[in-house]
Amino acid sequence: MASPCGTCSGSSTIQNSSEDNLQHIMDQRKRKRMISNRESARRSRMRKQKQMDDLMEKMSQLRTENYNLLTNMNVVTQLYLNIEAENSVLRAQMGELNHRLQALNDIINFTNCTENTFAEFDENDNIYAYNEHMINEEDFLNPWSLLHVNQPIMASSDIFMY
């Protein structure tokens, strides 16, 4: 009598070897996938590190550029303030000179008066009008009559505040 186990034992060894081969193939695939995943993770880390290095370099360049721009802006601002101060002084001097010019023109007009008449001239130095004007010698000696002539205007850069 043949034992059913004898037949089973032969097919079970074939099944076991086929399962072993299948297990061996799956292990190889698993190892291959694991190696591939490790390599992919390593490349990803390298890309990430390179990107981080590039960003750090860019940040350093931008900081340097920002510092240079701020320095240039401070220099230009200082130059602007200096020029504004100089312009203020020049405006004050111009006003003073205009006032002095007006005073000198007034003196010239006053000295052009002869005794009781005042001659007005046109562009060709021709007399076109005489006006009666009383000149008193005391006008020259009275400081209140020539008040605008006697008051110089002095300007300095110290009076301007920024």
JOBELBEL-V258153 format. One record per helix or strand of 3 or more residues. SS is the DSSP state (@ for helix, = for strand). FROM is the first residue (numbers start at 1). TO is the last residue. If there is no record, write none. Layout:
SS & FROM & TO
SS & FROM & TO
//
This chain:
@ & 4 & 111
= & 117 & 121
= & 127 & 132
@ & 138 & 141
@ & 157 & 159
//
